[in-house]
Amino acid sequence: MNYIYIPIFYFFSSFVSTFLIISVNLSSNLLWLHSQNFHISFQMFFELLFKDLSNGLLFLLIVLVTFLIAFFTTPLIRYFLPIKRTLSYSIAGLLSIFVMLILTTYLFTGAVLIAGMRSSLGFSLFCLSGMFGGFIFGFLLNKVLK
């Protein structure tokens, strides 16, 4: 009966990671605009955040697919390597977003389409967002599957 919660945890962790990635991307873009002497207000930030979140359905689908692959392979790896659940899913989330970002760059012949990942800080924050999503998934699984 506890296994019914797994899809809910999967969608929740994917939503959290997508929200963080979209927020990091928007913040990176707005910081660049501010460095170019554009005036950015808090109202504009929240308007753009809600607009980006409403338009982020495609990106959510991509995160769902990458997390699905990562979260299905993690129990197989945990079978051979005794790693704590939260740590293993955190690593899986980080690596899935890392691979997704690298593949999107190679798919479009080296062009970085996501503006927030053009810097190493943005790229790292994207990967940490995936790690946080994986941690949430592992943490919630620990609560249910003791």
N, C-alpha and C positions, 0 to 999 in steps of 0.2 A: 504493500500500500504506500510505502514511503517513496517508491520510485516514480510516482505520479508528479512529484515536485521537481524532478530533474529538468523537464522542459521549461518550467517556469523559471528556474534558476538560470538556465541557459539563455533564455530571452532577456531576463533582467540584467545579467552580466554583459550581454551584447549591447543592450540599450545604454548601460552606464559607460562602456568603452566608446561607443559611438558619440555619446554626448560629450565626453572628455576630448575626443579627437576633434570634433567640430569646434569645441570651445578653444582648443589650442590653436587650430588653424585660423579661426576668426581673430583671436588675440594677436597672433603673429602678423596677420595682414593689417590690423588696425595699428599695431606698434610701428610697422613700416610706414603707414600713411602719416602717423603722428611725427615720425622722424623727417618726413617730407613737408612739414609745416601745415598739415591738414588738421583742422580742429575736429576732435572726436569727443562727443559728449556721452555721458552714461546712458542717456535715453537712446542715442543712436546705437550704442553697443548692444543694449537689450533688444532693440528692434531688429538689428541685424542678426543677433543670436537666434531669436525666434524664427526669423525668415530662413536662416541656414538650417535650423533643426527641422522645419517643415519641409524643406527641400532635400533633406538628407536621407530619404528613403532608399535610394540606390546604394548609398554608402553603408547604410544599415544592413542591406542585403549582402553586401560584400563581407562585412564583419561577421554576419551570421554564418556564411559559408566557411570563412577561415576559422572561426571558433569551432564550428561543427567538426571540421577535419582535425583540429588540434585536440579537442576534448574527447574525440573518439579514439585517438591514438594514445592519449595519456594513460588510460588504464592498462593498455598493453605494455607500455614502458614501465609502469609501476609494478607490473607483475614480475619483471625481471630485476628491477632496481627498487629496493624499499625506501621510497622517498615519501615524506609527509604529503598529504593531499593538497594542502594549501600551497606548498612550495612547488609541487609538480604542475599544478594548474596555473600558477603564476608564471612559471617558465614557459608553459605551453601558450598562454595568452601573449606573452612578450614575443616569442618566436613566430607566432602566427601573424601578428601585425607586422613584424620585421620582414617576413617573407612576402607578405602582401604588398608592402611598400616597395620592396626591391623588384618584385615582379611587375608592378605597374610602371615602374621606371623603365625596365627592360622591354616591356611590351610596346611602349611608345618610343622606341629607339633612343633611349637615354634622356628623354625630355622629362623633367620633373613637373608633373601637372598639378600636384597639390602644393600650393605656395607655402604652406606652413612647414613642409619638410625640406625646404631648400637649405636651411641651416642645420647644423649638427644638433643644436639645442632643440629645434622643432622636431627633428627626426627622433631624437631620444625621448622627448615628451610623448610623441605618438606611441612609441614602443612601451613606455611606462604606463600609458593608458590601457594598452592591451594587457600588460602585467596586472594592473589593478582589476580589470575585468576578470581575468583568470583567478586572481586571489579571491574575489567575491564568490565566484562559482565554487571553488574549493572550500571556502569557509562555510557557505551554505550547505554544501554536501556533507561536511563534517557534522553540522548540526542535526541533519536528518539521518544520515547513514552511519551511525556509531558503531 
